[in-house]
Amino acid sequence: MNKFLMAALAGSMFAGAHLAIAQDGAKPNWSEKLTLKGDVRARFESIDEEGKETRNRGRVRARLGAYARVNDEIDAAIALASGDADPISTNQTLGEGFSSKDVRLDLAFIDWHPGALPGSIVLGKMNMPFIAVNDLQWDGDLNPEGAALKLNVPAGDAISLVFNGGAFYVVERGSADETMLYGAQAAIVMKDDGLNLTAGVSYFLYDNLAGFETISSATSGFGNSTDKEMDADGKVVKAMYKYDYEILELFAKIGFNVGLPVEIAGNFLQNQEVDDDDTGYMIGIKLGKLKDPGSFDFGYSYRELEKDAALGAFADSDAWGGGTDGKSHKVQLGYQIAKNTSGSITYFMSEKGLDNGKDYDRLQVDLSVKF
């Protein structure tokens, strides 16, 4: 199936090129409406976890998308990405006997933005529709599936009010109720004379989690509290969520220029369904911006995420190995090598487990190209 999708995409590109030649250089209609873009990233990664041998590995990520303007009110997109069934990673590990790597459908959505609406309605598998000032609650690779409403209402020359909402299928079950995610968000955005400010509040409700099997792994809650079924040898064969998750989040981001761009961002979240281990926060600063060759950026952040503050299956996959129940310092340095080509070094100094946690350090060296 993956090969069929890639062949169909490549075939349409060649067919379009042939049509352009046949028309003596005339610009075909599809080229005015369709944009192809993608990126490739090569990574060296070293993981040093207390009690385990250091793991060194090479990884690669590839993404390719087709974005179409269907008409004045409707856009659509289809994108493929390397990866497997993991919803929060599009990386593929090198060194598995030169095996072929999986490619899957990463995006497939319709964006309807009628002239009477100050925003859009999005249907399908989409980019994250909510403002996220960091990756504390949502890994950057997570693309939810369902319906979203995104509104941006001007409230002055430099101020706008943003309202986002949506309903998303987390797990569809033929013989039981679906696990759903409902979200609502309100924010104020100000852009004036080099000062950018975003601040707001979010509410997320997961329906039908408690008592149901864990997501992405049948035996792990990725840090969340679970009830477990064991076999005769004491091995976990099934894990079910112990609690539901109703998350209230406050977030803010401010950007300004002091000779170079500066951005400070942070958020705080709390699960209203539990009494303990229910909070998380992250704060960070970024200096500079990757743009022209020779430009750089530098970032530092600190996060803590308690056991049941967020859904572990969707949280950042890098700090302390992913999930909840950990804390981490993150330092990143990026450099723009050439047009559409950049390199970066990222280091995580983490503890896996907030109480009596194990040291977990992670180094990532990346080379990325965009086209």
C-alpha positions as CSV (number, residue, x, y, z in Angstrom):
1,M,0.0,0.0,0.0
2,N,2.8,2.4,0.9
3,K,4.5,1.7,-2.5
4,F,1.2,2.3,-4.3
5,L,0.8,5.7,-2.6
6,M,4.3,6.8,-3.5
7,A,3.9,5.5,-7.1
8,A,0.6,7.3,-7.5
9,L,2.1,10.6,-6.2
10,A,5.2,10.2,-8.4
11,G,3.1,9.3,-11.4
12,S,0.9,12.4,-11.1
13,M,4.1,14.5,-11.0
14,F,5.5,13.0,-14.2
15,A,2.1,13.2,-15.9
16,G,1.9,16.9,-15.1
17,A,5.4,17.5,-16.4
18,H,4.6,15.7,-19.6
19,L,1.5,17.9,-20.0
20,A,3.5,21.1,-19.5
21,I,5.9,20.0,-22.3
22,A,3.1,19.0,-24.6
23,Q,1.6,22.5,-24.3
24,D,4.8,24.2,-25.4
25,G,5.6,25.7,-22.0
26,A,2.0,26.7,-21.2
27,K,1.4,26.7,-17.5
28,P,-1.1,23.8,-16.8
29,N,-4.0,24.6,-14.5
30,W,-3.0,22.1,-11.8
31,S,0.3,23.9,-11.2
32,E,-1.5,27.0,-10.2
33,K,-3.4,25.2,-7.5
34,L,-1.0,22.6,-6.2
35,T,2.1,23.0,-4.0
36,L,4.5,20.2,-3.3
37,K,6.8,20.5,-0.3
38,G,8.7,18.3,2.0
39,D,11.8,17.8,4.2
40,V,14.4,15.2,5.0
41,R,16.3,15.0,8.3
42,A,19.3,12.8,9.1
43,R,20.1,12.3,12.9
44,F,22.7,10.8,15.1
45,E,21.4,10.1,18.5
46,S,23.0,8.9,21.8
47,I,20.9,7.8,24.8
48,D,22.4,7.3,28.2
49,E,19.9,5.9,30.6
50,E,20.9,4.9,34.2
51,G,21.1,1.1,34.5
52,K,21.4,0.5,30.8
53,E,24.1,0.4,28.1
54,T,24.5,3.7,26.2
55,R,22.6,3.4,22.9
56,N,24.0,5.1,19.7
57,R,21.9,5.0,16.6
58,G,21.3,6.8,13.3
59,R,17.8,7.9,12.3
60,V,16.1,9.4,9.3
61,R,12.8,11.3,8.8
62,A,11.2,12.0,5.4
63,R,8.0,13.9,4.7
64,L,6.3,14.9,1.4
65,G,3.0,16.7,1.1
66,A,0.7,18.0,-1.7
67,Y,-1.3,21.1,-0.7
68,A,-4.1,22.1,-3.1
69,R,-6.3,25.2,-3.5
70,V,-9.5,23.6,-4.6
71,N,-11.4,26.9,-5.0
72,D,-11.6,30.2,-3.2
73,E,-13.1,28.7,-0.1
74,I,-11.7,25.2,0.1
75,D,-8.1,23.9,0.5
76,A,-7.1,20.2,0.8
77,A,-3.9,18.4,1.7
78,I,-2.4,14.9,1.5
79,A,1.0,14.2,3.1
80,L,3.1,11.1,3.5
81,A,5.8,10.6,6.2
82,S,8.3,8.0,7.3
83,G,7.3,6.1,10.5
84,D,5.1,3.4,11.7
85,A,1.9,3.2,13.8
86,D,3.5,5.4,16.6
87,P,1.4,8.7,16.5
88,I,4.3,10.8,17.9
89,S,7.3,9.8,15.8
90,T,8.1,9.9,12.1
91,N,11.7,8.7,12.7
92,Q,13.0,5.5,11.3
93,T,16.1,3.8,12.8
94,L,19.0,2.8,10.5
95,G,20.9,-0.4,10.7
96,E,18.1,-3.0,10.5
97,G,19.7,-5.1,7.8
98,F,19.2,-2.4,5.2
99,S,15.5,-3.0,5.4
100,S,13.0,-0.8,3.6
101,K,11.5,1.9,5.8
102,D,7.7,2.4,6.3
103,V,5.9,5.3,4.8
104,R,2.4,6.1,5.9
105,L,-0.4,8.7,5.5
106,D,0.5,11.6,7.8
107,L,-2.1,14.2,6.8
108,A,-5.4,14.1,4.9
109,F,-7.7,17.0,5.5
110,I,-10.1,19.5,3.9
111,D,-9.9,23.1,5.1
112,W,-13.1,25.0,4.4
113,H,-12.8,28.8,4.9
114,P,-16.0,30.5,3.7
115,G,-15.9,34.2,3.2
116,A,-18.5,34.8,5.9
117,L,-16.4,33.0,8.6
118,P,-13.3,34.7,10.2
119,G,-11.5,31.3,10.1
120,S,-12.0,27.8,8.9
121,I,-13.5,24.4,9.5
122,V,-11.0,21.5,9.1
123,L,-12.0,17.9,8.6
124,G,-9.8,14.8,8.5
125,K,-6.3,14.0,9.8
126,M,-4.8,17.4,10.4
127,N,-2.0,19.5,11.8
128,M,-2.5,20.3,15.5
129,P,-5.3,23.0,15.4
130,F,-4.6,24.4,18.9
131,I,-1.9,26.9,19.8
132,A,0.9,25.0,21.5
133,V,3.8,27.2,22.9
134,N,5.9,24.1,23.5
135,D,5.7,20.2,23.3
136,L,4.9,19.6,27.0
137,Q,1.4,18.1,26.3
138,W,1.6,17.4,22.5
139,D,4.6,15.9,20.7
140,G,5.4,17.9,17.6
141,D,4.6,14.9,15.3
142,L,1.1,14.4,16.6
143,N,-1.7,15.0,14.0
144,P,-5.2,14.6,15.5
145,E,-8.1,13.1,13.5
146,G,-11.6,14.5,13.5
147,A,-13.1,18.0,13.1
148,A,-11.8,21.4,14.2
149,L,-13.1,25.0,14.1
150,K,-10.5,27.8,14.0
151,L,-11.5,31.4,14.4
152,N,-9.4,34.6,14.3
153,V,-11.4,37.7,15.1
154,P,-9.7,41.2,14.7
155,A,-10.1,43.3,17.8
156,G,-8.0,46.3,16.7
157,D,-5.1,47.2,14.5
158,A,-2.7,45.0,16.3
159,I,-4.9,42.6,18.4
160,S,-6.9,39.6,17.5
161,L,-8.9,37.1,19.4
162,V,-8.4,33.4,18.6
163,F,-10.9,30.7,19.3
164,N,-10.2,27.0,18.5
165,G,-12.3,24.0,19.2
166,G,-12.7,20.4,18.0
167,A,-13.8,16.9,18.4
168,F,-11.4,14.1,17.6
169,Y,-11.5,10.3,17.4
170,V,-8.8,8.8,19.7
171,V,-9.9,5.1,19.5
172,E,-12.9,3.9,17.5
173,R,-14.5,0.7,18.8
174,G,-17.0,-1.4,17.0
175,S,-18.5,-3.0,20.2
176,A,-18.0,-0.2,22.8
177,D,-18.0,3.5,23.1
178,E,-15.3,5.5,21.3
179,T,-12.6,7.3,23.2
180,M,-12.9,10.9,22.1
181,L,-11.0,14.1,22.7
182,Y,-12.9,17.4,22.9
183,G,-11.0,20.6,23.1
184,A,-11.7,24.4,23.4
185,Q,-9.2,27.2,23.4
186,A,-9.3,31.0,23.7
187,A,-6.4,33.3,23.2
188,I,-5.4,36.9,22.6
189,V,-2.7,37.7,20.1
190,M,-1.0,41.0,19.8
191,K,1.6,42.0,17.1
192,D,2.8,45.6,17.3
193,D,6.2,47.3,16.7
194,G,8.4,44.3,17.1
195,L,6.5,43.0,20.1
196,N,4.5,39.7,19.8
197,L,2.3,38.4,22.6
198,T,0.1,35.4,22.8
199,A,-1.7,34.3,25.9
200,G,-4.7,32.1,26.5
201,V,-6.4,29.2,28.2
202,S,-7.2,25.7,26.9
203,Y,-9.6,22.9,28.0
204,F,-9.3,19.3,26.9
205,L,-11.6,16.4,27.8
206,Y,-10.9,12.8,27.0
207,D,-14.1,10.8,27.1
208,N,-14.0,7.0,27.8
209,L,-10.4,6.5,28.9
210,A,-10.8,5.1,32.5
211,G,-11.1,1.3,32.3
212,F,-10.2,1.1,28.7
213,E,-7.0,-0.4,27.2
214,T,-4.0,2.0,27.0
215,I,-3.2,3.7,23.7
216,S,-0.2,2.8,21.4
217,S,0.8,0.0,23.7
218,A,-1.3,-2.8,25.2
219,T,0.9,-3.0,28.3
220,S,2.1,0.5,29.0
221,G,0.4,3.8,30.0
222,F,3.6,5.8,29.2
223,G,3.8,7.1,32.7
224,N,0.0,7.3,33.4
225,S,-1.6,5.3,36.2
226,T,-3.0,2.0,35.1
227,D,-4.7,-1.2,36.3
228,K,-2.9,-4.3,34.9
229,E,-3.8,-7.8,34.0
230,M,-1.0,-10.4,34.6
231,D,-0.4,-13.9,33.3
232,A,0.6,-16.8,35.5
233,D,4.3,-15.8,35.3
234,G,3.6,-12.3,36.5
235,K,4.0,-10.7,33.1
236,V,1.8,-7.8,32.2
237,V,-0.5,-8.8,29.3
238,K,-3.0,-5.8,29.4
239,A,-3.0,-2.4,30.9
240,M,-6.1,-0.2,31.4
241,Y,-6.2,3.5,32.3
242,K,-7.0,4.1,35.9
243,Y,-8.3,7.7,35.5
244,D,-10.0,10.0,33.0
245,Y,-8.2,13.2,31.8
246,E,-9.8,16.6,31.9
247,I,-7.0,19.1,31.4
248,L,-7.0,22.8,32.0
249,E,-4.0,24.7,30.5
250,L,-2.8,28.3,30.8
251,F,-0.2,29.4,28.3
252,A,1.7,32.5,27.2
253,K,4.4,33.5,24.7
254,I,6.2,36.8,24.2
255,G,8.6,37.8,21.5
256,F,10.7,40.9,21.0
257,N,14.0,42.1,19.5
258,V,17.1,43.3,21.3
259,G,19.4,43.2,18.4
260,L,18.4,39.6,17.8
261,P,14.9,37.9,18.2
262,V,14.0,36.8,21.7
263,E,11.1,34.5,22.6
264,I,10.0,33.5,26.1
265,A,7.2,30.9,26.4
266,G,5.6,28.8,29.2
267,N,2.5,26.9,30.2
268,F,0.9,25.2,33.2
269,L,-1.6,22.4,33.0
270,Q,-3.6,20.4,35.5
271,N,-5.8,17.3,35.2
272,Q,-9.1,18.0,37.0
273,E,-10.0,14.3,37.3
274,V,-7.3,13.3,39.9
275,D,-6.2,14.7,43.2
276,D,-2.5,13.8,43.1
277,D,0.3,13.8,40.5
278,D,-1.9,16.1,38.4
279,T,0.2,19.1,37.3
280,G,2.8,19.9,34.8
281,Y,4.7,23.0,33.6
282,M,7.3,24.1,31.1
283,I,9.2,27.4,30.6
284,G,11.8,28.2,28.0
285,I,13.7,31.0,26.2
286,K,14.9,31.1,22.6
287,L,17.5,33.6,21.1
288,G,18.0,34.2,17.4
289,K,16.2,32.7,14.4
290,L,17.2,30.4,11.6
291,K,16.7,32.3,8.3
292,D,19.6,33.5,6.2
293,P,22.8,31.4,5.8
294,G,25.0,32.1,8.9
295,S,22.1,32.8,11.2
296,F,21.6,30.8,14.4
297,D,19.3,30.1,17.3
298,F,19.8,29.0,20.9
299,G,17.2,27.7,23.2
300,Y,16.9,26.5,26.8
301,S,13.8,25.0,28.5
302,Y,12.9,23.2,31.7
303,R,9.8,21.0,32.2
304,E,8.2,18.8,34.9
305,L,5.2,16.6,34.1
306,E,3.6,14.6,36.9
307,K,2.2,11.1,36.4
308,D,-1.4,11.9,35.5
309,A,-1.1,15.5,34.4
310,A,-1.5,14.7,30.7
311,L,-2.0,11.7,28.5
312,G,1.4,10.1,28.3
313,A,0.8,8.5,24.8
314,F,0.7,11.9,23.2
315,A,3.4,13.8,25.2
316,D,6.8,14.7,23.9
317,S,8.7,11.5,22.9
318,D,12.3,12.7,23.6
319,A,12.6,14.1,27.2
320,W,13.2,11.1,29.5
321,G,12.1,8.8,26.7
322,G,8.6,10.1,26.4
323,G,5.4,10.0,28.4
324,T,4.7,11.6,31.8
325,D,6.4,11.4,35.2
326,G,9.7,13.1,34.6
327,K,11.6,16.4,34.5
328,S,14.1,17.6,32.0
329,H,16.5,20.4,31.0
330,K,16.8,20.9,27.2
331,V,19.5,22.9,25.4
332,Q,19.4,23.4,21.7
333,L,21.7,25.2,19.2
334,G,20.9,25.6,15.5
335,Y,22.8,27.0,12.6
336,Q,21.6,27.9,9.1
337,I,24.2,26.3,6.8
338,A,22.8,27.3,3.5
339,K,19.4,28.1,1.9
340,N,16.9,25.5,3.1
341,T,19.7,23.6,4.9
342,S,20.3,23.7,8.7
343,G,22.0,21.8,11.4
344,S,21.3,21.5,15.1
345,I,22.6,20.0,18.4
346,T,20.1,19.2,21.1
347,Y,20.8,17.8,24.6
348,F,18.3,16.6,27.2
349,M,19.4,16.2,30.8
350,S,16.5,14.4,32.4
351,E,15.2,12.3,35.2
352,K,12.8,9.5,34.4
353,G,10.5,9.5,37.4
354,L,9.9,12.5,39.6
355,D,10.3,10.5,42.8
356,N,13.6,8.5,42.9
357,G,13.9,8.9,39.2
358,K,16.7,7.5,37.0
359,D,19.1,9.7,35.1
360,Y,18.2,9.9,31.4
361,D,20.5,11.9,29.0
362,R,19.9,12.2,25.3
363,L,22.0,13.8,22.5
364,Q,20.7,14.6,19.0
365,V,22.7,15.9,16.1
366,D,20.6,16.8,13.1
367,L,21.1,17.8,9.5
368,S,17.8,19.0,7.9
369,V,16.9,20.1,4.3
370,K,13.6,21.5,3.1
371,F,12.3,21.6,-0.5
